[in-house]
Amino acid sequence: MHIKTISEAMANLSYLIKMVQETNEPVSIGKAGKPIAVLPAYKQDESSRRLGGSWEGKVKVSDDFDDIDKDITDSFYNTAIFPDQKKN
């Protein structure tokens, strides 16, 4: 793999990108003959998306989840906001 200098990379970025796309080979960009960065080919993730997350199959929603508890409803709607306030 040939190392391109920073100035070569800046001047020829379009060409380097095209070269990486066509050959699928990365290009090294260096300074003073030593690599400091790599321009790799982009690879699309072709794996199927996994849905559900890590809790899938571990949590069960109770059948009465949406049922309304009368005591809670009464305490919410039928009490004074302030305890020393009298109900009308």
C-alpha positions in Angstrom: 0.0 0.0 0.0 1.5 3.3 -1.1 1.4 6.2 1.3 0.1 9.5 0.0 1.2 12.7 1.6 -1.3 15.1 3.2 -0.8 17.6 0.3 -1.3 14.9 -2.3 -4.4 13.7 -0.5 -5.8 17.2 -0.4 -5.1 17.9 -4.0 -6.4 14.6 -5.3 -9.2 13.6 -2.8 -11.8 13.0 -5.5 -9.3 10.7 -7.4 -8.4 8.8 -4.2 -12.1 8.3 -3.3 -12.8 7.0 -6.8 -9.7 4.7 -6.5 -10.9 3.3 -3.1 -14.4 2.7 -4.5 -13.2 0.9 -7.6 -10.4 -1.2 -6.0 -11.9 -1.7 -2.5 -8.3 -1.1 -1.2 -7.7 1.5 1.5 -5.4 4.4 0.9 -2.9 5.5 3.6 -2.2 9.2 4.2 1.0 10.0 5.9 3.4 12.6 7.1 7.2 12.3 6.8 6.7 8.8 5.3 4.8 7.4 8.2 1.0 6.6 8.0 -1.2 8.8 10.1 -4.7 8.1 8.6 -6.4 5.6 6.4 -9.1 6.2 3.8 -11.1 2.9 3.7 -13.9 1.8 1.4 -17.4 2.2 2.9 -19.1 -1.1 3.4 -22.9 -1.0 3.9 -24.1 -3.2 6.8 -26.2 -5.9 5.0 -27.3 -7.7 8.2 -30.9 -7.7 9.0 -32.1 -5.4 11.8 -32.8 -7.2 15.0 -35.9 -5.9 16.7 -37.0 -6.3 20.3 -34.0 -5.4 22.3 -32.5 -7.2 25.2 -35.7 -7.5 27.1 -37.6 -9.4 24.4 -39.2 -12.5 25.9 -38.2 -11.6 29.4 -41.1 -9.3 30.3 -44.8 -10.1 30.4 -47.5 -7.5 30.7 -50.2 -8.5 33.0 -53.7 -9.1 31.5 -55.2 -6.5 34.0 -52.5 -3.9 33.2 -55.1 -1.4 31.8 -57.8 -2.0 34.5 -58.6 1.0 36.7 -58.4 0.6 40.4 -61.3 2.3 42.1 -59.4 3.1 45.3 -56.7 4.9 43.4 -59.2 6.8 41.2 -61.2 7.8 44.3 -58.1 9.0 46.1 -57.1 11.0 43.1 -60.4 12.6 42.2 -62.2 12.8 45.5 -59.7 14.3 47.9 -58.8 17.9 48.5 -55.6 19.2 47.0 -54.6 20.6 50.4 -55.4 18.4 53.5 -56.8 21.3 55.6 -59.0 22.5 52.7 -62.7 21.6 53.2 -64.6 19.7 50.5 -67.7 21.3 49.1 
